[in-house]
Amino acid sequence: MNRIEAAFRRLKGLGGKAFIPYIMAGDPSLEATEEKVLLLEKCGADIVELGVPFTDPLADGPTIQRAAERALRAGVTLTRVIGLVGQLRQKSAVPLVLMTYYNPVFRYGIERFVGDASNAGVDGLIVPDLPPDEAADLIRFSKRKGLATIFLLAPTSTGERMQKVAKASTGFIYYVSMTGITGSALSVNDSLRESIAAVRAMTRKPVAVGFGISNPGEAKDIAELADGVIVGSAIVKRLHESPRSLEEFLCGLRKAI
């Protein structure tokens, strides 16, 4: 059992739901990211998702795209993000998930990447442009190292796709709340409720929902449907535009969830 699985098991025993904030590693610097991860933990984050900056982030909206551009200008690379995790592990035991696109992983070398990430203290991986059908190597190497492989489902996913993702995912299943990019407006409607319920009915693995959750009210609504709530763009935007209010915002999300 890695730290992600342990977190969900602990929360289930308490009747709680996971707060999973996302920030972009290296925005505006790796030193600032280290401080922010510790702040996220202080504010009650159960799992932290660290974005790896990439030049062509297809799933991300403008807020996270701009954060990636700032990090890339600061010279942040996948290697340096893994190094950051190693530094964080000297201060924090919060579960850490890397969200990276496949190109940097491929260039790094899948087996070497998984080994280095695991040795640094990474607990899970999200590669949004790598479906489970094409992820056999990543899954195999990650399983050897005890890393969770987290795959995505969306409102357009067929029953067959749901089964495939549920089987391949470890740690948790990432349910994308809409057909769009990060930062889009969220609509908690009957269709979303039915889709999340359908996923949860076919697996005992935790289901966390992300994309479009921008305030405590929406976080509370999603927490009533899922096992975890992922908040990204709203945090990244506040971190960049009004950092003084970030801690209050994070604590409000935690309380709502």
C-alpha positions in Angstrom: 0.0 0.0 0.0 1.5 3.3 -1.0 0.7 6.7 0.5 -2.2 7.4 -1.9 -4.0 4.2 -1.0 -3.3 4.7 2.7 -4.8 8.2 2.5 -8.0 7.0 0.9 -8.3 4.1 3.4 -7.8 6.6 6.3 -10.4 8.9 4.9 -12.9 6.1 4.3 -12.6 5.1 7.9 -13.3 8.6 9.0 -16.2 9.1 6.5 -14.2 11.8 4.8 -13.3 12.8 1.3 -9.9 13.6 -0.2 -8.8 17.2 -1.0 -6.4 17.0 -3.9 -5.0 20.4 -4.9 -2.9 20.8 -8.1 -0.1 23.3 -8.6 2.4 23.7 -11.4 5.9 22.8 -10.3 8.3 25.7 -10.9 5.7 28.4 -11.1 7.3 30.9 -10.3 10.2 28.8 -9.0 11.0 25.4 -7.6 11.8 27.0 -4.2 8.3 28.6 -4.2 6.7 25.3 -5.2 8.3 23.6 -2.2 6.9 26.3 0.1 3.4 26.0 -1.5 3.4 22.2 -1.1 4.0 22.6 2.6 1.3 25.2 2.7 -1.1 22.8 0.9 -0.3 20.1 3.5 -0.9 22.6 6.3 -4.3 23.5 4.9 -5.4 19.9 4.9 -4.4 18.5 1.5 -4.7 14.7 1.5 -2.8 14.3 -1.8 -0.9 16.9 -3.8 -0.8 16.9 -7.6 2.3 18.4 -9.1 2.2 19.5 -12.7 5.3 19.1 -14.9 5.6 22.0 -17.3 5.3 21.1 -21.0 5.2 23.1 -24.2 1.9 21.5 -25.5 -0.4 20.8 -22.6 -3.5 19.6 -24.6 -5.8 19.0 -21.6 -5.0 22.3 -19.8 -6.8 25.6 -20.1 -5.1 29.1 -20.3 -4.5 29.4 -16.6 -2.4 26.3 -16.3 -0.9 26.8 -19.8 0.5 30.2 -18.6 1.8 28.6 -15.4 3.6 26.0 -17.5 5.1 28.8 -19.7 6.4 30.6 -16.6 8.0 27.4 -15.3 9.6 26.6 -18.6 11.1 30.1 -18.8 12.5 29.5 -15.3 14.3 26.4 -16.7 12.2 23.8 -15.0 12.5 20.3 -16.4 11.1 16.8 -15.5 14.5 16.0 -14.0 14.4 19.1 -11.7 10.8 18.3 -10.7 11.9 14.9 -9.6 14.7 16.5 -7.6 12.2 18.8 -6.0 10.2 15.8 -4.8 13.4 14.4 -3.2 13.8 17.6 -1.3 10.2 17.7 -0.2 10.5 14.1 1.2 12.9 15.5 3.8 10.1 17.7 5.1 6.8 16.1 4.2 5.0 12.7 3.9 2.0 14.0 2.0 1.2 11.8 -1.0 2.6 13.3 -4.3 1.3 12.7 -7.8 3.1 13.9 -10.9 0.9 15.0 -13.7 3.0 15.0 -16.9 2.5 14.5 -20.6 4.0 11.5 -22.3 6.6 13.3 -24.4 8.9 14.2 -21.5 8.5 10.7 -20.1 9.4 9.1 -23.4 12.5 11.2 -23.8 13.5 10.5 -20.3 13.1 6.8 -20.8 10.0 5.1 -19.2 11.9 2.7 -16.9 14.5 5.3 -15.8 11.7 7.8 -15.2 9.7 5.4 -13.0 12.8 4.4 -11.1 14.0 7.9 -10.5 10.5 9.2 -9.5 10.0 6.3 -7.1 13.4 6.8 -5.5 12.6 10.5 -5.0 9.4 9.8 -3.3 6.7 10.2 -6.0 3.6 8.1 -5.1 1.6 8.2 -8.4 1.6 9.3 -12.0 -1.0 10.9 -14.3 -0.2 11.0 -18.0 -3.4 12.4 -19.6 -2.3 11.8 -23.2 -1.4 8.2 -22.5 -4.4 5.9 -22.5 -4.2 2.5 -20.7 -4.3 0.7 -24.1 -0.8 2.2 -24.8 0.6 2.3 -21.3 1.7 -1.3 -20.8 5.3 -0.4 -20.1 4.4 2.5 -17.7 2.0 0.2 -15.8 4.5 -2.7 -15.6 7.5 -0.6 -14.4 5.3 1.4 -12.0 3.8 -1.8 -10.5 7.4 -3.0 -9.7 8.1 0.2 -7.9 4.8 0.6 -6.1 3.8 3.7 -8.0 0.1 4.3 -8.7 -0.9 4.7 -12.3 -3.9 7.0 -12.5 -6.0 7.1 -15.7 -8.8 9.4 -16.8 -12.4 8.9 -17.6 -14.8 11.5 -19.1 -18.5 12.0 -19.7 -18.0 10.6 -23.2 -16.3 7.4 -22.0 -18.1 4.2 -23.0 -18.9 1.3 -20.6 -16.0 -0.6 -22.2 -13.7 2.3 -21.6 -14.8 2.7 -18.0 -14.1 -1.0 -17.4 -10.6 -0.7 -19.0 -9.7 2.4 -17.0 -11.1 1.0 -13.7 -8.9 -2.1 -14.2 -5.7 -0.3 -15.1 -5.9 2.5 -12.5 -4.3 2.2 -9.1 -4.4 4.8 -6.4 -7.6 6.3 -7.7 -9.5 6.9 -10.9 -9.5 10.5 -12.2 -13.0 11.4 -13.5 -13.0 14.5 -15.7 -16.2 16.4 -15.0 -16.7 17.8 -18.5 -15.7 17.5 -22.1 -13.3 20.4 -22.1 -10.1 21.7 -20.7 -9.1 22.6 -17.1 -10.6 25.8 -15.9 -13.9 25.5 -17.8 -17.1 26.2 -16.0 -18.5 23.3 -14.0 -22.1 22.2 -14.1 -23.2 19.7 -11.4 -26.2 18.2 -13.1 -28.0 14.9 -13.2 -25.9 13.6 -16.0 -22.7 14.2 -14.0 -24.2 12.6 -11.0 -25.3 9.5 -13.0 -21.9 9.2 -14.7 -19.9 9.3 -11.4 -22.3 6.8 -9.8 -21.9 4.5 -12.8 -18.1 4.5 -12.4 -18.3 4.0 -8.6 -20.7 1.1 -9.1 -18.2 -0.9 -11.2 -15.2 -0.6 -9.0 -14.1 -0.4 -5.3 -11.3 1.9 -6.3 -11.6 5.6 -5.2 -12.9 8.0 -7.8 -11.7 11.6 -7.7 -13.3 14.4 -9.8 -11.5 17.3 -11.4 -11.8 20.1 -14.0 -13.9 23.2 -13.4 -14.1 23.2 -9.6 -13.5 26.8 -8.7 -15.0 27.5 -5.2 -15.9 25.8 -1.9 -19.6 25.4 -2.9 -18.7 23.4 -6.0 -16.1 21.4 -4.1 -18.8 20.5 -1.5 -21.2 19.4 -4.3 -18.5 17.1 -5.9 -17.5 15.7 -2.5 -21.0 14.4 -2.0 -20.7 12.4 -5.3 -17.1 11.2 -5.3 -14.2 10.0 -3.1 -12.0 13.0 -3.8 -12.1 16.5 -5.2 -9.3 17.8 -7.5 -8.9 21.6 -7.7 -6.3 23.0 -10.1 -6.9 26.2 -12.1 -8.6 28.1 -9.3 -5.6 27.5 -7.1 -3.0 28.2 -9.7 -4.8 31.5 -10.7 -5.0 32.6 -7.1 -1.4 31.7 -6.4 -0.3 33.9 -9.3 -2.8 36.8 -9.0 -3.6 37.1 -5.3 -1.2 34.9 -3.2 -2.1 36.7 0.0 -5.6 35.2 -0.1 -4.4 31.7 -1.0 -4.3 30.1 2.5 -7.8 31.3 3.3 -9.0 29.9 0.0 -7.4 26.6 0.5 -8.7 26.2 4.0 -12.2 27.1 2.7 -12.0 24.3 0.2 -10.8 21.8 2.8 -13.6 22.7 5.1 -16.2 22.4 2.3 -14.9 19.0 1.2 
